[in-house]
Amino acid sequence: MAETIICVDCGGPCQRMPFEPPELGWQPGDVVVYRCRDCADVWYVEVDDDDLDDDTRPASERPPGGYRDDY
C-alpha cells in the first residue's frame, strides 16, 4: 500500500495512518486510512489484489520464486 496518496479535494499529500503495515501484512478487503496534511480530509481506501506486491503480501501468499512481469 502506498505510504502517501494525493487528496482529490485539494491536491495535497495524504499520509497513511498508521504508517506501519499490519503485523501480518495487508490483505484484500482491509481498509487503509489516509489523512490529508493540507485540508485534514480523511480517506478510507479498501485494499484489493492490485494494491499488493511481494513486499506487502504475507509470506504464505507469495508465489514461489516471486512475481514475473516479463511475460
Rosetta constraint file for C-alpha pairs under 8 A:
AtomPair CA 1 CA 26 HARMONIC 7.59 0.50
AtomPair CA 1 CA 47 HARMONIC 7.75 0.50
AtomPair CA 1 CA 51 HARMONIC 5.90 0.50
AtomPair CA 1 CA 52 HARMONIC 6.53 0.50
AtomPair CA 1 CA 56 HARMONIC 7.14 0.50
AtomPair CA 2 CA 16 HARMONIC 7.60 0.50
AtomPair CA 3 CA 15 HARMONIC 6.15 0.50
AtomPair CA 3 CA 16 HARMONIC 5.38 0.50
AtomPair CA 3 CA 19 HARMONIC 6.94 0.50
AtomPair CA 4 CA 13 HARMONIC 6.38 0.50
AtomPair CA 4 CA 14 HARMONIC 5.25 0.50
AtomPair CA 4 CA 15 HARMONIC 4.68 0.50
AtomPair CA 4 CA 16 HARMONIC 5.93 0.50
AtomPair CA 4 CA 34 HARMONIC 7.55 0.50
AtomPair CA 5 CA 13 HARMONIC 5.93 0.50
AtomPair CA 5 CA 14 HARMONIC 5.14 0.50
AtomPair CA 5 CA 15 HARMONIC 6.90 0.50
AtomPair CA 5 CA 34 HARMONIC 7.69 0.50
AtomPair CA 6 CA 11 HARMONIC 5.61 0.50
AtomPair CA 6 CA 12 HARMONIC 5.73 0.50
AtomPair CA 6 CA 13 HARMONIC 4.90 0.50
AtomPair CA 6 CA 14 HARMONIC 5.82 0.50
AtomPair CA 7 CA 11 HARMONIC 4.76 0.50
AtomPair CA 7 CA 12 HARMONIC 5.28 0.50
AtomPair CA 7 CA 13 HARMONIC 6.06 0.50
AtomPair CA 7 CA 14 HARMONIC 6.05 0.50
AtomPair CA 7 CA 36 HARMONIC 6.27 0.50
AtomPair CA 7 CA 41 HARMONIC 7.95 0.50
AtomPair CA 10 CA 38 HARMONIC 7.53 0.50
AtomPair CA 10 CA 39 HARMONIC 6.86 0.50
AtomPair CA 12 CA 36 HARMONIC 6.33 0.50
AtomPair CA 12 CA 37 HARMONIC 6.58 0.50
AtomPair CA 12 CA 38 HARMONIC 5.56 0.50
AtomPair CA 12 CA 39 HARMONIC 7.52 0.50
AtomPair CA 13 CA 36 HARMONIC 5.67 0.50
AtomPair CA 13 CA 37 HARMONIC 5.95 0.50
AtomPair CA 13 CA 38 HARMONIC 7.19 0.50
AtomPair CA 14 CA 34 HARMONIC 5.48 0.50
AtomPair CA 14 CA 35 HARMONIC 4.94 0.50
AtomPair CA 14 CA 36 HARMONIC 3.91 0.50
AtomPair CA 14 CA 37 HARMONIC 5.85 0.50
AtomPair CA 15 CA 19 HARMONIC 7.49 0.50
AtomPair CA 15 CA 34 HARMONIC 5.21 0.50
AtomPair CA 15 CA 35 HARMONIC 5.52 0.50
AtomPair CA 15 CA 36 HARMONIC 6.45 0.50
AtomPair CA 15 CA 37 HARMONIC 7.23 0.50
AtomPair CA 16 CA 32 HARMONIC 7.07 0.50
AtomPair CA 16 CA 33 HARMONIC 5.85 0.50
AtomPair CA 16 CA 34 HARMONIC 4.37 0.50
AtomPair CA 16 CA 35 HARMONIC 6.74 0.50
AtomPair CA 17 CA 32 HARMONIC 7.29 0.50
AtomPair CA 17 CA 33 HARMONIC 5.43 0.50
AtomPair CA 17 CA 34 HARMONIC 5.64 0.50
AtomPair CA 17 CA 35 HARMONIC 7.17 0.50
AtomPair CA 18 CA 33 HARMONIC 7.66 0.50
AtomPair CA 21 CA 25 HARMONIC 5.90 0.50
AtomPair CA 21 CA 26 HARMONIC 6.61 0.50
AtomPair CA 21 CA 56 HARMONIC 7.99 0.50
AtomPair CA 22 CA 26 HARMONIC 6.37 0.50
AtomPair CA 24 CA 58 HARMONIC 5.93 0.50
AtomPair CA 25 CA 56 HARMONIC 5.51 0.50
AtomPair CA 25 CA 57 HARMONIC 5.72 0.50
AtomPair CA 25 CA 58 HARMONIC 5.36 0.50
AtomPair CA 26 CA 30 HARMONIC 6.71 0.50
AtomPair CA 26 CA 47 HARMONIC 7.45 0.50
AtomPair CA 26 CA 52 HARMONIC 7.39 0.50
AtomPair CA 26 CA 56 HARMONIC 5.87 0.50
AtomPair CA 26 CA 57 HARMONIC 6.21 0.50
AtomPair CA 26 CA 58 HARMONIC 7.50 0.50
AtomPair CA 27 CA 47 HARMONIC 6.74 0.50
AtomPair CA 27 CA 48 HARMONIC 7.60 0.50
AtomPair CA 27 CA 52 HARMONIC 7.99 0.50
AtomPair CA 27 CA 57 HARMONIC 7.11 0.50
AtomPair CA 28 CA 46 HARMONIC 7.55 0.50
AtomPair CA 28 CA 47 HARMONIC 4.91 0.50
AtomPair CA 28 CA 48 HARMONIC 4.53 0.50
AtomPair CA 28 CA 49 HARMONIC 5.90 0.50
AtomPair CA 29 CA 46 HARMONIC 5.76 0.50
AtomPair CA 29 CA 47 HARMONIC 5.29 0.50
AtomPair CA 29 CA 48 HARMONIC 6.26 0.50
AtomPair CA 30 CA 46 HARMONIC 5.71 0.50
AtomPair CA 30 CA 47 HARMONIC 5.32 0.50
AtomPair CA 31 CA 44 HARMONIC 6.23 0.50
AtomPair CA 31 CA 45 HARMONIC 5.49 0.50
AtomPair CA 31 CA 46 HARMONIC 4.42 0.50
AtomPair CA 31 CA 47 HARMONIC 6.11 0.50
AtomPair CA 32 CA 44 HARMONIC 5.71 0.50
AtomPair CA 32 CA 45 HARMONIC 5.15 0.50
AtomPair CA 32 CA 46 HARMONIC 6.22 0.50
AtomPair CA 32 CA 47 HARMONIC 7.09 0.50
AtomPair CA 33 CA 42 HARMONIC 6.91 0.50
AtomPair CA 33 CA 43 HARMONIC 5.72 0.50
AtomPair CA 33 CA 44 HARMONIC 4.72 0.50
AtomPair CA 33 CA 45 HARMONIC 6.40 0.50
AtomPair CA 34 CA 42 HARMONIC 5.69 0.50
AtomPair CA 34 CA 43 HARMONIC 5.08 0.50
AtomPair CA 34 CA 44 HARMONIC 6.51 0.50
AtomPair CA 34 CA 45 HARMONIC 7.86 0.50
AtomPair CA 35 CA 40 HARMONIC 5.84 0.50
AtomPair CA 35 CA 41 HARMONIC 5.74 0.50
AtomPair CA 35 CA 42 HARMONIC 4.49 0.50
AtomPair CA 35 CA 43 HARMONIC 6.31 0.50
AtomPair CA 36 CA 40 HARMONIC 4.67 0.50
AtomPair CA 36 CA 41 HARMONIC 5.33 0.50
AtomPair CA 36 CA 42 HARMONIC 6.43 0.50
AtomPair CA 47 CA 51 HARMONIC 6.09 0.50
AtomPair CA 47 CA 52 HARMONIC 7.77 0.50
AtomPair CA 48 CA 52 HARMONIC 7.12 0.50
AtomPair CA 52 CA 56 HARMONIC 5.72 0.50
AtomPair CA 52 CA 57 HARMONIC 6.21 0.50
AtomPair CA 53 CA 57 HARMONIC 6.23 0.50
AtomPair CA 54 CA 62 HARMONIC 6.45 0.50
AtomPair CA 54 CA 66 HARMONIC 6.89 0.50
AtomPair CA 54 CA 67 HARMONIC 7.38 0.50
AtomPair CA 57 CA 61 HARMONIC 6.23 0.50
AtomPair CA 57 CA 62 HARMONIC 6.32 0.50
AtomPair CA 58 CA 62 HARMONIC 6.71 0.50
AtomPair CA 62 CA 66 HARMONIC 6.59 0.50
AtomPair CA 63 CA 67 HARMONIC 6.91 0.50
